[in-house]
Amino acid sequence: MIIRRRRGRHEVSFEMRLIKHAQVAREAARRLPPGKKRETLLRQARANEMAVQIEKWITSPGLRPPE
């Protein structure tokens, strides 16, 4: 039996999905009182924003190997 992975194209880029998730997490955190849940949401938002920056850095033309 072969297990096949379902593959599909995303309509939105990886970067935009990360940015959207960070915005949603920040909005949800804004509505919560200070506490563990709020801090977790803010940490997730920061992690997503950092992932966007790392993705931009990795895909920048300055890091391409010489041809």
C-alpha positions as CSV (number, residue, x, y, z in Angstrom):
1,M,0.0,0.0,0.0
2,I,1.4,3.4,-1.0
3,I,0.4,6.4,1.0
4,R,0.3,9.5,-1.2
5,R,0.5,13.0,0.1
6,R,-2.2,15.3,-1.1
7,R,-0.6,18.2,-2.9
8,G,-2.2,21.4,-3.8
9,R,-1.3,24.9,-4.6
10,H,-1.9,27.6,-2.1
11,E,-3.6,30.7,-3.4
12,V,-1.7,32.9,-1.0
13,S,2.1,32.9,-0.6
14,F,3.8,31.4,2.4
15,E,4.9,34.9,3.5
16,M,1.4,36.3,3.3
17,R,0.0,33.4,5.3
18,L,2.6,34.0,8.0
19,I,1.8,37.7,8.1
20,K,-1.9,37.0,8.3
21,H,-1.5,34.5,11.1
22,A,0.6,37.1,13.0
23,Q,-2.0,39.7,12.6
24,V,-4.8,37.4,13.8
25,A,-2.7,36.4,16.8
26,R,-2.0,40.0,17.7
27,E,-5.7,40.9,17.4
28,A,-6.7,38.0,19.6
29,A,-4.1,38.9,22.2
30,R,-5.3,42.5,22.2
31,R,-8.7,41.3,23.3
32,L,-7.4,39.2,26.2
33,P,-6.4,40.4,29.7
34,P,-2.7,40.1,30.6
35,G,-1.9,36.4,31.3
36,K,-0.4,33.2,29.9
37,K,-2.8,32.9,26.9
38,R,-2.1,36.5,25.8
39,E,1.7,36.0,26.1
40,T,1.5,32.8,24.1
41,L,-0.4,34.6,21.3
42,L,2.1,37.4,21.3
43,R,5.0,34.9,21.1
44,Q,3.4,33.2,18.2
45,A,2.9,36.5,16.4
46,R,6.6,37.4,16.9
47,A,7.7,34.0,15.8
48,N,5.7,34.4,12.6
49,E,7.1,37.8,11.9
50,M,10.6,36.5,12.5
51,A,9.9,33.6,10.1
52,V,8.9,36.1,7.4
53,Q,12.2,38.0,7.9
54,I,14.2,34.8,7.7
55,E,12.4,33.7,4.6
56,K,13.2,37.0,2.9
57,W,16.8,36.7,4.0
58,I,17.1,33.2,2.7
59,T,15.5,33.9,-0.6
60,S,17.4,37.2,-1.2
61,P,19.6,37.3,-4.3
62,G,22.7,38.1,-2.2
63,L,22.7,34.5,-0.9
64,R,22.6,32.7,-4.2
65,P,25.6,30.5,-5.1
66,P,27.8,31.7,-8.0
67,E,26.9,30.3,-11.4
